[in-house]
Amino acid sequence: MDNHHLPLYTAGQMRRTDSNAIKKLGVPGAVLMERAGMAVAEYLLEHFCEHHCFKVLAGKGNNGGDGFVVARHLAEAGADVSVFAVADAGEYKGDALTNLRILGKMGLKVNHTPGDSVLRRALASDCIVVDAVFGTGFSGEPRGRSARFIQIAARAADRSGIPVVAVDIASGVDASTGVATARALPADTTVTFHVPKVGHFVAPGSYLSGDVILADIGIPAAASAAADHFLTAADQIAAMIPPKMDHDNKFSTGRVLVVGGSTGLTGAACLASLSALRSGAGVVTAAVPASLNPIFEQRLLEVMTLPLDDRGGHLSLSALDRALEAAASVDCLALGPGLGRDPGTASLVRKLLALTEVPVVLDADGLNALAGKPGSLRKRRGPTVLTPHAGELGRLMGVPAAEVAENGLLHARNAARRTGAVVLLKGSHSIATDGRTVLINPTGNPGLATAGSGDILTGVTAALLAKGLDPLNAAAGAALLHGSAADLAAGELGMDNIIASDLLNFLPPAFAGPEDSDA
């Protein structure tokens, strides 16, 4: 797959890039450290010009060395700088040691291994905290003095509201996964180098990174490692979506069949159908329980309906033949919105998946029909996109939802590999993956935490699949456009006031993009 999305690095990829620059291309490591520290100092001096007091917390590795460089440049600019080091002077080496010695020769005192009470008093003042304790090599749990440093700093920042600026990544966040220790130090801003890191954009690390500022520190492009994680780029998605042309008709611009709805859940199928239309699909048909069809006929003007056999308002297995006939004449099948959990409906879902080759978006109770049986999807002959939230992915894979939420990246990739499908794990910075490549969504806001927003996403995904996008870009593009619509809605209606149907009106400007929207 050609990939022109924005690369994100794991810790290993950043380490290889540094090594390439230093060992293969001859860029001195001291130069990279100098430019990194200078970039952070320049940011601090520009954005906190009213403050002249900074507390630099330095770890014992290269991240601490970056912190020493930051302190030097702040001091040279006339700022009041205090440096607190996790380790004794004798524990530093290499470029970090070089920069520690420079501070000593400048007369800037470094407080090595201060006691807890000393650090608490120092951080009680109204000073900016510079977090240079852990770098991108951190994983697991902080221990010893490092753990106490970031814990004391986190409590001080929480009490006083003093800003925290992280060097490269917030201490306690795993750069490769976004997994964070409970004792992490939340940052208001992170200044990172060369390429943003995965942990900046995957929850819970994304919650702890604040605004992410990218600084060029002079690593040549030739040193850059290949990436397999990316931030979805709006211009790339826009370029993939075919515009409607003079020769097109409603059948050539994407035909979608939505199989869904049940007693009490008719709105889900309606929202998915309407969002598919708003996302450019030419024809959308809602295949729904026959006993509920009058509801859909009244609520849907542009969407056609297909009444199917049901029992008590839930689709039954006897609807299979008619559903298969309808699925044979569309470009994408959206399966799940509002289906309910009736055993007969679950059997219908499993049969449709097994007997169709059309691309499928599987959501909500469509996913629940396969709970504990992810391997069954590998038998599908057509492309499949799964759009679960943490609970639905947990049920599918037999994993507690809390574990999925804690390490969404790991579980999304595992699910993609086991099912052979593209997985779009919904949440803050939704994750789309085929098990190899990962695309992370940069758009959206907490206003999406409202009933029916997932059904809107299902419809957008189905429309993009029906228009011919490959499953990974269809999933990632749908998440991006869905989030963009939510951002536009929040700007006009307020984030706390969005309901799912509001998003329908903001999908067209989301597809148009900022340039067309402002024209």
C-alpha positions as CSV (number, residue, x, y, z in Angstrom):
1,M,0.0,0.0,0.0
2,D,1.4,3.4,-0.9
3,N,1.5,5.3,2.3
4,H,1.9,9.1,2.4
5,H,0.4,9.6,5.8
6,L,2.4,11.2,8.6
7,P,5.0,8.8,10.1
8,L,5.1,8.1,13.9
9,Y,8.0,6.3,15.4
10,T,8.3,3.6,18.1
11,A,11.2,3.8,20.5
12,G,13.1,1.2,18.4
13,Q,12.6,3.1,15.2
14,M,13.9,6.4,16.8
15,R,16.8,4.5,18.3
16,R,17.8,3.1,14.8
17,T,17.4,6.6,13.3
18,D,19.7,8.1,15.9
19,S,22.2,5.3,15.3
20,N,22.1,5.8,11.6
21,A,22.7,9.5,11.9
22,I,25.6,9.1,14.3
23,K,27.3,5.9,13.1
24,K,26.6,5.8,9.4
25,L,26.4,9.4,8.5
26,G,28.8,10.8,11.1
27,V,26.5,13.3,12.8
28,P,28.0,13.7,16.3
29,G,25.6,12.7,19.1
30,A,26.6,15.8,21.0
31,V,25.3,17.9,18.1
32,L,21.9,16.2,18.2
33,M,21.7,16.6,22.0
34,E,22.6,20.3,21.7
35,R,20.0,21.0,19.0
36,A,17.3,19.0,21.0
37,G,18.0,21.0,24.1
38,M,18.1,24.3,22.2
39,A,14.8,23.5,20.6
40,V,13.1,23.0,24.0
41,A,14.7,26.1,25.4
42,E,13.6,28.2,22.5
43,Y,10.0,26.9,22.9
44,L,10.1,27.8,26.6
45,L,11.5,31.3,26.1
46,E,9.0,32.0,23.4
47,H,5.9,30.7,25.1
48,F,6.6,31.5,28.7
49,C,8.3,34.9,28.3
50,E,6.4,36.1,31.4
51,H,8.0,33.4,33.5
52,H,11.6,33.6,34.3
53,C,11.7,30.6,36.6
54,F,12.2,27.1,35.5
55,K,12.8,23.8,37.3
56,V,14.6,21.2,35.2
57,L,14.2,17.5,36.3
58,A,16.9,15.5,34.7
59,G,17.1,11.7,34.4
60,K,20.3,9.7,34.1
61,G,20.3,9.0,30.4
62,N,20.4,11.1,27.2
63,N,17.0,12.6,28.1
64,G,18.7,14.0,31.2
65,G,21.5,15.3,29.0
66,D,18.9,17.1,26.8
67,G,17.6,18.7,30.1
68,F,21.1,19.9,30.9
69,V,21.3,21.6,27.5
70,V,17.9,23.2,28.1
71,A,19.0,24.5,31.5
72,R,22.2,26.0,30.0
73,H,20.3,27.9,27.3
74,L,17.7,29.1,29.7
75,A,20.4,30.4,32.0
76,E,22.2,32.1,29.2
77,A,18.9,33.9,28.3
78,G,18.8,35.3,31.9
79,A,16.2,33.0,33.3
80,D,16.2,31.7,36.9
81,V,17.0,28.0,36.4
82,S,17.3,25.2,39.0
83,V,18.4,21.7,38.0
84,F,17.5,18.5,39.9
85,A,19.2,15.3,38.8
86,V,17.9,11.9,39.5
87,A,21.5,10.4,39.6
88,D,24.8,11.3,41.2
89,A,27.3,13.0,39.0
90,G,29.4,9.8,38.8
91,E,26.5,7.9,37.2
92,Y,26.4,10.1,34.0
93,K,28.4,9.3,30.9
94,G,28.8,10.3,27.3
95,D,27.2,13.4,26.0
96,A,25.0,13.8,29.1
97,L,28.1,13.9,31.2
98,T,29.7,16.4,28.9
99,N,26.8,18.8,29.3
100,L,26.6,18.2,33.0
101,R,30.2,19.3,33.3
102,I,29.5,22.4,31.2
103,L,26.9,23.5,33.7
104,G,29.4,23.1,36.5
105,K,31.9,25.2,34.7
106,M,29.2,27.9,34.1
107,G,28.6,28.0,37.8
108,L,25.1,26.6,37.5
109,K,24.6,24.3,40.4
110,V,22.9,20.9,39.9
111,N,21.1,19.4,42.8
112,H,21.9,15.7,42.6
113,T,19.5,13.2,44.2
114,P,17.7,15.7,46.4
115,G,15.5,14.5,49.2
116,D,11.8,14.4,48.8
117,S,11.2,17.4,51.0
118,V,13.8,19.4,49.1
119,L,12.1,18.6,45.8
120,R,8.6,19.3,47.1
121,R,9.7,22.8,48.4
122,A,11.4,23.6,45.1
123,L,8.3,22.6,43.1
124,A,6.0,24.5,45.3
125,S,7.1,27.8,43.7
126,D,5.4,29.2,40.6
127,C,8.0,27.9,38.1
128,I,7.7,26.0,34.9
129,V,8.6,22.3,35.2
130,V,10.8,20.8,32.5
131,D,10.4,17.0,32.5
132,A,13.7,15.4,31.2
133,V,13.5,12.4,33.5
134,F,12.6,9.5,31.1
135,G,13.0,9.5,27.3
136,T,11.6,7.4,24.5
137,G,13.4,4.3,25.9
138,F,11.1,4.1,28.9
139,S,8.8,1.1,29.4
140,G,7.3,-0.7,32.3
141,E,7.2,1.0,35.7
142,P,9.4,3.7,37.1
143,R,11.5,2.7,40.1
144,G,13.6,4.3,42.8
145,R,14.5,8.0,42.7
146,S,13.1,8.4,39.2
147,A,9.7,7.2,40.3
148,R,9.8,9.7,43.3
149,F,10.8,12.5,41.1
150,I,7.9,12.3,38.7
151,Q,5.4,11.4,41.4
152,I,6.4,14.5,43.4
153,A,6.3,16.7,40.3
154,A,2.9,15.3,39.2
155,R,1.4,16.1,42.6
156,A,2.9,19.6,42.7
157,A,1.6,20.4,39.2
158,D,-1.8,19.1,40.1
159,R,-2.0,21.2,43.2
160,S,-0.6,24.5,41.8
161,G,-1.5,24.2,38.1
162,I,2.1,25.0,37.1
163,P,2.8,24.0,33.5
164,V,4.9,21.0,32.7
165,V,6.8,20.8,29.4
166,A,8.1,17.3,28.5
167,V,11.3,16.7,26.6
168,D,10.5,14.3,23.8
169,I,7.8,12.4,25.8
170,A,6.1,12.7,29.1
171,S,7.9,10.6,31.8
172,G,6.0,7.4,32.4
173,V,4.6,7.0,28.9
174,D,5.8,4.2,26.6
175,A,6.7,5.8,23.3
176,S,6.0,2.7,21.3
177,T,2.5,1.9,22.6
178,G,1.0,4.8,24.5
179,V,0.7,2.6,27.6
180,A,1.3,4.8,30.7
181,T,2.1,4.1,34.3
182,A,-0.3,5.3,37.0
183,R,2.6,7.4,38.2
184,A,3.3,9.2,34.9
185,L,4.0,13.0,34.9
186,P,1.3,14.6,32.7
187,A,2.6,17.3,30.3
188,D,0.9,20.4,29.1
189,T,3.2,20.5,26.1
190,T,5.7,17.9,24.7
191,V,8.5,19.0,22.5
192,T,9.6,16.0,20.5
193,F,12.3,15.5,17.9
194,H,12.5,14.5,14.2
195,V,9.3,12.5,14.1
196,P,6.4,12.3,16.6
197,K,6.1,9.1,18.6
198,V,3.3,6.6,18.7
199,G,2.8,7.2,22.4
200,H,2.0,10.8,21.8
201,F,-1.2,9.8,19.9
202,V,-2.4,6.5,21.4
203,A,-4.4,6.6,24.7
204,P,-3.6,6.8,27.5
205,G,-0.3,8.4,26.4
206,S,-2.2,10.9,24.3
207,Y,-4.0,12.2,27.4
208,L,-0.6,12.9,29.1
209,S,1.2,14.5,26.2
210,G,-0.6,17.8,25.9
211,D,0.2,19.8,22.8
212,V,2.8,18.0,20.7
213,I,5.4,20.3,19.2
214,L,7.8,18.8,16.6
215,A,11.3,20.1,16.4
216,D,13.9,19.6,13.6
217,I,17.2,18.7,15.3
218,G,19.2,18.1,12.1
219,I,18.8,14.4,11.6
220,P,19.3,13.8,7.8
221,A,16.4,12.2,6.0
222,A,18.8,9.4,4.9
223,A,19.1,8.3,8.5
224,S,15.3,7.9,9.0
225,A,14.1,4.4,9.8
226,A,11.0,3.0,8.0
227,A,7.7,3.6,9.9
228,D,4.8,1.3,10.3
229,H,2.6,3.6,12.4
230,F,1.1,6.8,10.9
231,L,-1.1,9.7,11.7
232,T,-3.9,9.8,9.1
233,A,-3.4,12.7,6.8
234,A,-6.6,14.4,5.5
235,D,-5.1,15.4,2.2
236,Q,-4.2,11.7,1.5
237,I,-7.7,10.5,2.3
238,A,-9.2,13.3,0.2
239,A,-7.1,12.3,-2.8
240,M,-8.4,8.7,-2.6
241,I,-12.1,9.5,-2.6
242,P,-13.3,9.6,-6.2
243,P,-15.4,12.8,-6.9
244,K,-18.7,12.4,-8.7
245,M,-18.3,13.0,-12.4
246,D,-20.6,14.0,-15.2
247,H,-20.9,10.4,-16.4
248,D,-21.7,9.0,-13.0
249,N,-25.2,7.8,-11.9
250,K,-26.4,6.7,-8.5
251,F,-25.4,3.1,-9.1
252,S,-21.8,4.0,-10.0
253,T,-21.0,6.1,-6.9
254,G,-21.4,3.4,-4.3
255,R,-24.2,1.1,-3.3
256,V,-24.6,0.3,0.4
257,L,-26.8,-2.2,2.1
258,V,-27.4,-1.7,5.8
259,V,-28.7,-4.7,7.7
260,G,-29.8,-3.6,11.1
261,G,-32.6,-2.4,13.4
262,S,-34.7,-4.1,16.0
263,T,-37.3,-3.2,18.5
264,G,-36.0,-0.2,20.4
265,L,-33.0,0.2,18.2
266,T,-34.4,1.5,14.9
267,G,-32.5,4.7,15.1
268,A,-29.1,3.0,14.7
269,A,-29.9,1.6,11.3
270,C,-31.4,5.0,10.3
271,L,-28.3,6.9,11.3
272,A,-25.9,4.4,9.6
273,S,-28.0,4.6,6.4
274,L,-28.2,8.4,6.3
275,S,-24.5,8.8,7.1
276,A,-23.6,6.5,4.2
277,L,-25.7,8.8,1.9
278,R,-24.1,12.0,3.4
279,S,-20.7,10.4,2.7
280,G,-21.4,10.2,-1.0
281,A,-22.9,6.7,-1.5
282,G,-25.3,6.9,-4.5
283,V,-27.8,4.3,-3.3
284,V,-28.4,3.1,0.3
285,T,-30.9,0.4,1.2
286,A,-31.9,-0.5,4.8
287,A,-32.7,-4.2,5.2
288,V,-34.8,-4.2,8.4
289,P,-37.3,-6.3,10.3
290,A,-40.6,-6.4,8.3
291,S,-42.7,-5.7,11.4
292,L,-40.8,-2.4,11.9
293,N,-40.6,-1.4,8.3
294,P,-43.3,1.3,8.7
295,I,-41.1,3.1,11.1
296,F,-38.2,3.2,8.6
297,E,-40.5,4.2,5.8
298,Q,-41.6,7.2,7.7
299,R,-38.2,8.2,9.0
300,L,-36.1,7.7,5.8
301,L,-36.9,9.7,2.7
302,E,-33.8,9.0,0.5
303,V,-33.0,5.6,1.8
304,M,-34.8,2.6,0.3
305,T,-36.0,-0.1,2.7
306,L,-36.0,-3.9,2.3
307,P,-38.4,-5.7,4.8
308,L,-37.0,-9.0,6.0
309,D,-38.4,-11.8,8.0
310,D,-38.3,-11.2,11.7
311,R,-39.6,-12.6,15.0
312,G,-40.8,-10.1,17.5
313,G,-38.9,-7.2,15.9
314,H,-35.6,-9.1,15.5
315,L,-34.3,-10.4,12.1
316,S,-34.5,-14.1,11.8
317,L,-32.5,-16.7,10.0
318,S,-35.3,-17.2,7.5
319,A,-34.4,-13.7,6.1
320,L,-31.1,-15.2,4.8
321,D,-32.0,-15.8,1.2
322,R,-33.5,-12.4,0.6
323,A,-30.6,-10.7,2.4
324,L,-28.1,-12.6,0.3
325,E,-29.9,-11.6,-2.9
326,A,-29.7,-8.0,-1.9
327,A,-26.1,-8.2,-0.8
328,A,-25.1,-9.6,-4.3
329,S,-26.1,-6.3,-5.9
330,V,-24.3,-3.8,-3.7
331,D,-20.7,-2.6,-3.2
332,C,-20.7,-2.8,0.6
333,L,-22.7,-4.4,3.4
334,A,-22.9,-2.7,6.8
335,L,-23.9,-5.3,9.2
336,G,-24.9,-4.7,12.8
337,P,-26.4,-1.3,13.7
338,G,-29.2,-1.8,16.1
339,L,-29.5,-5.6,15.3
340,G,-30.0,-6.6,19.0
341,R,-28.7,-9.9,20.4
342,D,-31.5,-12.4,19.5
343,P,-30.0,-15.8,18.8
344,G,-31.7,-16.1,15.4
345,T,-30.3,-12.7,14.4
346,A,-26.8,-13.8,15.5
347,S,-27.1,-16.9,13.3
348,L,-28.2,-14.7,10.4
349,V,-25.1,-12.5,10.9
350,R,-22.7,-15.5,10.9
351,K,-24.3,-16.9,7.7
352,L,-24.1,-13.6,5.9
353,L,-20.5,-13.3,6.7
354,A,-19.7,-16.8,5.6
355,L,-21.7,-16.6,2.3
356,T,-21.0,-13.2,1.0
357,E,-17.9,-11.8,-0.8
358,V,-18.9,-8.2,-0.8
359,P,-16.9,-5.9,1.5
360,V,-18.4,-5.8,5.0
361,V,-18.4,-3.3,7.8
362,L,-19.2,-5.2,11.0
363,D,-20.3,-3.2,14.0
364,A,-22.1,-3.3,17.3
365,D,-24.3,-6.5,17.6
366,G,-22.9,-7.8,14.4
367,L,-19.6,-8.1,16.3
368,N,-21.3,-9.5,19.4
369,A,-22.6,-12.3,17.2
370,L,-19.0,-13.5,17.0
371,A,-18.1,-13.1,20.6
372,G,-15.2,-15.4,21.5
373,K,-14.9,-16.6,17.9
374,P,-12.5,-14.2,16.1
375,G,-11.0,-16.9,14.0
376,S,-14.2,-17.5,12.1
377,L,-13.7,-14.3,10.2
378,R,-10.6,-15.6,8.5
379,K,-12.8,-17.8,6.4
380,R,-14.4,-14.8,4.7
381,R,-13.7,-14.4,1.0
382,G,-14.3,-10.7,1.0
383,P,-12.7,-7.7,2.8
384,T,-13.9,-7.0,6.3
385,V,-13.7,-3.9,8.5
386,L,-14.5,-4.3,12.2
387,T,-15.5,-1.1,14.1
388,P,-15.5,-2.0,17.8
389,H,-15.2,0.0,20.9
390,A,-13.1,-1.5,23.7
391,G,-16.0,-3.5,25.2
392,E,-17.0,-5.0,21.8
393,L,-13.4,-5.9,21.0
394,G,-13.0,-7.4,24.4
395,R,-16.0,-9.6,23.9
396,L,-14.8,-10.7,20.4
397,M,-11.4,-11.6,21.6
398,G,-12.3,-12.9,25.1
399,V,-10.3,-10.1,26.8
400,P,-11.5,-7.8,29.6
401,A,-12.5,-4.4,28.2
402,A,-10.2,-2.7,30.7
403,E,-7.2,-4.5,29.3
404,V,-8.2,-3.4,25.8
405,A,-8.5,0.2,27.0
406,E,-5.1,0.0,28.7
407,N,-3.3,-1.1,25.6
408,G,-5.5,-0.6,22.6
409,L,-2.7,-0.7,20.1
410,L,-1.7,-4.2,21.1
411,H,-5.2,-5.6,21.2
412,A,-6.2,-4.0,17.9
413,R,-3.2,-5.4,16.1
414,N,-3.8,-8.8,17.7
415,A,-7.4,-8.8,16.6
416,A,-6.5,-7.8,13.0
417,R,-4.0,-10.7,12.8
418,R,-6.4,-13.3,14.2
419,T,-9.4,-12.2,12.2
420,G,-7.7,-11.3,8.9
421,A,-9.8,-8.1,9.0
422,V,-9.0,-4.4,9.4
423,V,-9.8,-3.3,12.9
424,L,-10.9,0.2,13.7
425,L,-10.8,0.5,17.4
426,K,-13.0,3.4,18.4
427,G,-11.9,5.9,21.1
428,S,-9.8,8.9,21.6
429,H,-7.4,8.8,18.6
430,S,-9.1,5.8,17.0
431,I,-6.7,3.1,15.8
432,A,-7.1,1.5,12.3
433,T,-4.8,-1.5,11.6
434,D,-4.5,-4.5,9.3
435,G,-2.1,-6.1,11.8
436,R,0.9,-4.7,10.1
437,T,0.4,-1.0,9.4
438,V,-1.3,1.3,11.9
439,L,-3.2,4.5,11.1
440,I,-4.1,6.7,14.1
441,N,-6.8,9.3,13.8
442,P,-5.9,12.9,14.8
443,T,-9.5,14.3,14.8
444,G,-12.5,14.2,17.1
445,N,-13.4,15.3,20.6
446,P,-15.3,14.0,23.7
447,G,-18.6,15.2,22.1
448,L,-18.5,11.9,20.2
449,A,-19.3,10.2,23.5
450,T,-23.0,10.1,22.6
451,A,-25.4,7.4,21.6
452,G,-25.5,6.7,17.9
453,S,-22.1,8.3,17.0
454,G,-20.7,4.8,16.2
455,D,-23.6,4.2,13.8
456,I,-22.6,7.4,11.9
457,L,-19.1,6.0,11.7
458,T,-20.3,2.7,10.3
459,G,-22.2,4.5,7.5
460,V,-19.1,6.6,6.6
461,T,-16.9,3.5,6.5
462,A,-19.4,1.7,4.3
463,A,-19.6,4.6,1.9
464,L,-15.8,4.7,1.5
465,L,-15.6,1.0,1.0
466,A,-18.4,1.2,-1.6
467,K,-16.4,3.9,-3.4
468,G,-13.4,1.6,-3.8
469,L,-11.0,2.6,-1.0
470,D,-8.9,-0.2,0.4
471,P,-10.2,-1.4,3.8
472,L,-7.4,0.2,5.8
473,N,-7.7,3.6,4.3
474,A,-11.5,3.3,4.3
475,A,-11.4,2.7,8.0
476,A,-8.8,5.4,8.8
477,G,-10.5,7.8,6.5
478,A,-13.9,7.3,8.0
479,A,-12.5,7.9,11.5
480,L,-10.8,11.1,10.3
481,L,-13.9,12.4,8.6
482,H,-16.2,11.4,11.4
483,G,-13.9,13.2,13.9
484,S,-13.7,16.2,11.7
485,A,-17.5,16.4,11.5
486,A,-17.5,16.3,15.3
487,D,-14.9,19.0,15.6
488,L,-17.0,21.2,13.3
489,A,-20.2,20.4,15.2
490,A,-18.4,21.2,18.5
491,G,-17.3,24.6,17.2
492,E,-20.9,25.5,16.3
493,L,-23.0,23.7,18.8
494,G,-20.7,23.2,21.7
495,M,-18.9,19.9,22.5
496,D,-21.3,19.0,25.3
497,N,-24.4,19.5,23.2
498,I,-23.7,17.3,20.2
499,I,-26.1,14.4,19.4
500,A,-25.4,11.9,16.7
501,S,-27.8,13.2,14.1
502,D,-26.0,16.6,14.3
503,L,-23.0,14.9,12.6
504,L,-25.0,14.3,9.5
505,N,-25.1,18.0,8.7
506,F,-21.4,18.4,9.3
507,L,-20.2,15.5,7.2
508,P,-20.4,17.5,3.9
509,P,-18.0,20.2,5.2
510,A,-15.8,17.6,6.7
511,F,-15.5,15.9,3.3
512,A,-15.0,19.3,1.6
513,G,-12.0,20.1,3.9
514,P,-10.9,23.4,5.4
515,E,-10.1,25.1,2.2
516,D,-13.5,24.5,0.5
517,S,-15.3,25.0,3.8
518,D,-13.8,28.5,4.2
519,A,-14.4,29.5,0.6
